[in-house]
């Protein structure tokens, strides 16, 4: 091929690539970056990140100008818990960028996180006056059906009894009415963007249990936590809190109900998950 023809081929290739680049916001770069990140995760025996279109859109928006990513996630991805982000400006290929992130302890930790499930990569291509802008966002998502929520609640119940067994305590008995009251409180907290043991109507733990029709108790208590992704995380958070731990390991408690509420689309709730345990000792 002579020099003139070679120049023409290069020129045509540049035009074609430039057209693709302008029509598609560097999707090839983004997808290749995710592919390389998942290769690194596979080396460590970790599950691959799942591509998430909404996360990609948020990441691209951040490349164009810093945005409130936490707010964007709350507004657009209801059941996401926790996020980590990496950003960089510079003219790298996906291979070079991932290699650089893996050479940084903090960035490597984000790429190899065990408790994150979904990923979005945004790349704003360089032009004559700027360099490539990169944003990576990883999150954990809880996306459960009603039966899945029930499984999570029962797993909290199971883990609670495991903790009691470690201390020689009798297992608690599941109580459906306590569970209904626990779910109602979790939902109340989520809908009204609240925390704590006082209901949106000012009700106490005792009042809510009695409203549910349970009046023959000589002891009642409640544990709440917010934003945990799994039953294991929820129970761990309670066991690391002296007051909540005391409820779980109270020898006089006999029955337990667990309720989980997940943030719904458009809700202003701060957290993606609201967990409640209700304990009782019956007379």
N, C-alpha and C positions, 0 to 999 in steps of 0.2 A: 504494500500500500504506500503510495507516495505521500510526501509531507502535506501537500494541499488537501488530499482526500482525508488524511488523518485529522487535520485541523477541522474540516467540515464535520466529521463524525463526532469529534469532541464537542463542537459547538451545538450540534443537534442534541447530543446527550445532555448537555447542560440545560438546554431549553426544556427538554422533557422533564428532567429532574426538578427544575425550577417550577414548572407547572404543577407537578405532583406535590411539591413542598408547599406551594401557596394554597392549593385546594385542600390539602389534608394537613392539619397542624402537627406534622412530624410524627404521625402514628407509627411509622416503621421504627423510628428511634425509640419511641415509648415502648412498643411491644418487644423490641429486642432487649431493652433495658430490663423489663420484667422477666424475660426469658433467662437472662444472665443471672439475675438475682435469685431466681428459683433454682438455677444450677448450683449456686453457692449454698442455698438452703438444703438441697438434696445431699450435698457433701456432708452436711451435719446431721442427716437423718430427720430433717424437719419437713413438715407438710408445705407444699408450694403455696405461695400467695395466689389469691383469686383476683383476676382482673375485674375492676368495678367501674362502670362507665361514669357514674356520678362522681366518684373520687377523681377520675381523670379530668372531668370538667372543672372540679374545684382546684386541682393541681395546676391546670392550664391557666385558670383565672389568677392564681397566685403568681404565676410566671409573669403575667402582664402588669402586676402591681400587688404589693402585699395586701392581703385581705384577712379578715377575722376567720380563720379556718375553723376554730371551735364553734363559732356561731353558724357557719355554713354547714357544718356537719349536723348540728342540732336541727337546722331548718330543713335539711334535705335527706338525711339518713337517720331515720327514727331510732333504730335499735343498734347504733354503734356505741361501743364503750371504749373510751381511751383512744388516743391517736399519737403517732410520732411522725415527724416530718424532717426531711432533709432538703436543703436547697443549695444551689450552686449556680454561679454564672461563669461561663467559660466555654471555649470551643472544643469540646471533647466528643469523641465517639462513645456509644454505649459501653463498649469494651473498656475504654480508658476511664470513663466515669465510674463504672462499677468497681474496677480495680482500685481506683483512688478511694472510694468509699470503704472498700474492704481493708484498706491500709490504715484507716482511721478507727480507733477503738470505739468511739461513740457511734459513728456511722455504721460500723460493722455490727454493733449491738442492735441497732434498729433493723438492719437487714435480716439478722438472725433471731429476731424475737419469736418466742414460742407462743405468746398469748396474743398474736395478731393474725388475722385471717385474710383480709382483703387489701388490695393495693391499687393505688392510682399514680400514674406518672404523667407529668406534664412537661413538655419541652417546647419552649418558644424559640423558633429558629433564629439564627443570627441574620442580621442584614448589614448593610454597609456601615452602619454606625453603632451596632450593638453586637454582643456575643450571645451564644446560646444561653438560655436561662432554663434551669432544671428545677423541678419540684417533685419530691416523692412523698406520698402520704400512705401510711399503713394504719389500719384500724382493726378492731375486733368487732364482729357483728353477732348479735343474738337474733336469730330469725326463726322463731318457734311457732308451731301450730299450737292450738289448745292442748292437744295431747302431749306435745313437747314441753309445754309449760308445766303440765302435771308431772311429767317425768322429772323435771328439775326440782319441783317441790318435794317429791318423794325421795329424791336423792339427798336433799338437805336433811330430811327426816332421818334417812339412813346414816348419814355422816354424823348427825348429832348423837345418835345412839352409839356410834363407834367411839366418839369422844367420851361418852359416859362409861362405856365398857372399860376404857383405859383406866378409869378411876374407880372401878369396882361398883358402879352404880347400876341400878336396874334400868332396863330400856324403857323409853317412853312409849305410850300407846297413841297411835294416830287417832285424831278426832276430827270428823268432817265439819262439824259446826265451827270449831275453832279455826279450821282452815278457811272456811268461808269468811269468817270475821277478819282473818289475816289478809286475805285477798282484797277485801273491801277497804282495809286500811292502806294497803299498798297502792290500790287504784286511787284512793283519795289523795294520797301524797303526790302521786304522779300527775293527776289532773290539775291539782292546785299548786304544783311546784313547791312542795313543802318537805320538811324533814322533821323527824321526831315522833313523839308519842302522844301529841295532842292532835285530835282530828280537826278538820277544817271548820267544824261546827263547835269546837271547843271541848269535845268529848274526851274523856280519859280512857285508859286501857280497861278499867273495870266497867265503865259505862258501856263501852262498845261490846264487851263480852256479855254483859247482862242484856243488852238490846237484842243480841243474837239468840236469847232464850236460855242462856246458861247462868243460873243463879245459885246452884248448889256447890259453890267452891269456897275453900278457905284460903286459897292462894292463887294468884294470877300474875303473869308478867308478860313482857313483850320485848322482842329484839327487832331492830330495823337496821338495814344497811342499804347502800345506794351505789349503783354503777358497776357492781361486780358482774363478771361475764359468765361465771359458772357457779354451780352449787359449792364446789370446793373453795372458790375464792370467797364466797359469802360466809361459809362456816369458819374459814381461816380468819377472816376479819373479825368475827365475833369472838373467836377464841383468843385473839390478840388484844381484846378490850376487856379489862377486869370486870366491869359491870355486866356485859353481855355473857362473858364466860361463866360468871356466877349463876346466871339464869340457866344456862345449859347444864351446869354441874350441880344444880340444886337437888339434893336428895329427896326433898319433899314433893317435887313435881312428879305428876303421873302421866299427863296427857299433853300432846303437842299438835298444833296445826300450822301449816306453812302456806304462805300466799305470795306469789310473784306477779308483779305487773310490769309490762314493758311499755316504754314510751310509744305513743301513737304518732303518726304523721301529722305535722302541723302543731303538735303540743309544744308548749313553752317550757316543759319540764327540763331541769338541768341535767338529769341523769337518764340513761337509757333503761335502767332496771331498778326496780324497787322491791326489796325483799322484806318480808315480815314473818317472824315466828311468834305464835301465841301459846303460852304455857299455862297449865292449870293443874291444881290439885283438888280433886273432888271430895266432898264430905261423905 
